[in-house]
Amino acid sequence: MPNKVFYEGGDDYKDADVDAPPKSKNDKKKDKYGDDMGKFSVAENSNIKDGIVKERGCTDVLCLGLFIVFLIGMFSFTSYCFAEGNVSKYVAPVQYPNPLICGHDNTGGDMTTKPYLTFNSFTSPFKNSECVEKCPSCTRDVAHYCIPIANNGACKNNEEAEKAITESFK
């Protein structure tokens, strides 16, 4: 009984001898497709003659038209929203657990004097945050978020920054 050889990627040669060379690509194709492979010719089965097909045509005119209509619609909709809406509400920070948009007049409370968001806990920052008038010491404003400053002369480490932020909630 010949030794079984397993090659990475499949067991194509499981009944082959250990010393048998692996099959070439053409041999594998002949095993897979049989006589059909020898009869097939690209020149006979396509309109490719002398290289590049010279008679080309657009096949997706309908899709191109729909895509252009979509782009015009999206541009119009976006322009209308920027002109008529308050886009700053979409980029302003939101405090949690009671969601209020910092720096805006909300139905749940007026936050126009508190445009900055600071975090009470760094392990789950967006579960317990609050809008404040200014960023506490040991933090800096990055897009209206109060981010702790690492290795600042006044703040030795993040524990001191976390303490400063916690004190701002009192």
C-alpha positions in Angstrom: 0.0 0.0 0.0 1.5 3.4 -1.0 2.1 6.0 1.7 -0.6 8.7 1.8 0.7 12.2 1.3 -1.4 15.3 2.3 -0.5 18.6 0.8 -1.5 22.0 2.2 -4.7 23.2 0.7 -6.3 19.9 0.2 -5.8 16.2 -0.2 -5.4 16.1 -4.0 -2.5 13.6 -3.8 -3.7 11.4 -1.0 -3.1 8.2 -3.0 0.1 9.2 -4.5 3.5 7.8 -3.7 5.6 9.8 -1.4 8.2 10.3 -4.1 5.7 11.2 -6.9 6.0 14.8 -8.1 2.9 17.0 -7.8 0.8 17.5 -10.8 1.2 20.5 -13.1 -1.7 23.0 -13.6 -2.4 21.6 -17.0 -2.6 18.1 -15.7 -5.0 19.2 -12.9 -7.2 21.0 -15.5 -7.3 17.9 -17.7 -8.3 15.8 -14.8 -11.0 18.3 -13.9 -12.5 19.2 -17.3 -11.5 16.2 -19.4 -11.7 16.5 -23.2 -13.6 19.8 -23.0 -10.4 21.6 -22.2 -8.7 20.5 -25.4 -11.6 21.6 -27.6 -12.1 25.1 -26.1 -10.7 28.1 -28.0 -11.0 31.7 -27.0 -10.8 32.8 -30.6 -13.7 30.6 -31.6 -15.9 31.4 -28.6 -15.7 35.2 -28.4 -15.5 38.3 -30.6 -11.9 39.0 -29.7 -9.9 39.2 -32.9 -6.5 40.7 -33.1 -6.3 41.8 -29.5 -8.6 44.5 -28.2 -12.3 44.5 -29.0 -12.8 47.5 -31.3 -16.6 47.5 -31.3 -17.4 48.5 -27.7 -20.6 49.8 -26.2 -21.9 51.2 -22.9 -23.7 48.4 -21.2 -25.0 50.2 -18.1 -26.6 53.3 -19.4 -29.7 52.9 -17.1 -27.5 52.5 -14.0 -25.4 55.5 -15.0 -28.5 57.6 -15.4 -29.9 56.4 -12.0 -26.5 57.1 -10.3 -26.4 60.7 -11.7 -30.0 61.3 -10.6 -29.1 60.0 -7.1 -26.0 62.3 -6.9 -28.1 65.3 -7.9 -30.7 64.4 -5.3 -28.2 64.0 -2.6 -26.5 67.3 -3.4 -29.8 69.1 -3.4 -30.9 67.5 -0.1 -27.6 68.3 1.6 -27.7 71.9 0.3 -31.2 72.3 1.6 -30.3 70.9 5.0 -27.3 73.1 5.4 -29.3 76.2 4.4 -32.4 75.5 6.5 -31.1 73.4 9.4 -28.8 73.8 12.4 -25.8 71.7 11.4 -23.9 72.5 14.6 -26.3 70.3 16.6 -25.0 67.3 14.7 -21.4 67.9 15.6 -21.9 69.1 19.2 -21.2 66.8 22.1 -24.1 65.2 23.9 -24.1 64.5 27.7 -25.3 61.2 29.1 -27.3 59.5 30.8 -29.8 62.3 30.2 -29.1 63.2 26.6 -28.7 67.0 26.2 -26.8 68.7 23.4 -24.0 70.8 24.9 -24.1 74.5 23.9 -27.7 74.5 22.7 -31.2 75.2 24.1 -32.7 71.7 24.6 -36.3 70.8 25.6 -34.9 69.2 28.7 -32.7 72.2 29.7 -30.8 75.2 28.5 -27.2 74.3 27.8 -26.2 77.4 25.8 -23.7 78.5 28.5 -22.2 75.0 28.7 -20.6 74.1 25.4 -17.9 71.7 26.6 -18.3 68.0 27.5 -16.3 66.5 30.3 -16.2 62.9 31.5 -16.8 61.6 35.0 -15.3 58.2 34.3 -12.6 57.2 31.9 -13.6 53.5 31.9 -17.0 54.3 30.3 -16.8 57.9 29.2 -20.0 58.2 27.4 -22.2 56.6 30.1 -21.5 59.4 32.6 -20.6 62.7 31.1 -21.7 66.3 31.7 -21.8 69.6 29.9 -19.7 72.3 31.6 -19.0 76.0 31.0 -15.2 75.5 30.6 -12.9 72.6 30.6 -11.4 71.8 34.1 -7.7 72.2 34.8 -5.5 69.3 33.6 -7.7 69.0 30.5 -7.8 70.7 27.1 -10.5 71.5 24.6 -10.5 69.2 21.6 -13.6 69.9 19.4 -15.6 70.9 22.6 -14.6 67.7 24.4 -12.4 68.1 27.6 -9.5 65.7 27.1 -7.0 65.0 29.9 -3.5 66.3 29.4 -0.8 63.7 29.9 2.5 64.6 31.5 1.7 68.3 31.9 3.8 70.2 34.4 0.7 71.0 36.6 -0.7 67.5 36.2 1.7 64.7 37.2 -0.5 61.9 35.8 -3.9 60.9 34.7 -5.1 60.3 38.2 -4.8 64.0 39.0 -6.6 64.8 35.8 -9.4 62.4 36.7 -9.6 64.0 40.2 -9.9 67.5 38.6 -12.7 66.3 36.3 -14.5 64.5 39.2 -14.3 67.8 41.3 -15.9 69.7 38.4 -19.1 67.7 38.9 -19.5 68.8 42.5 
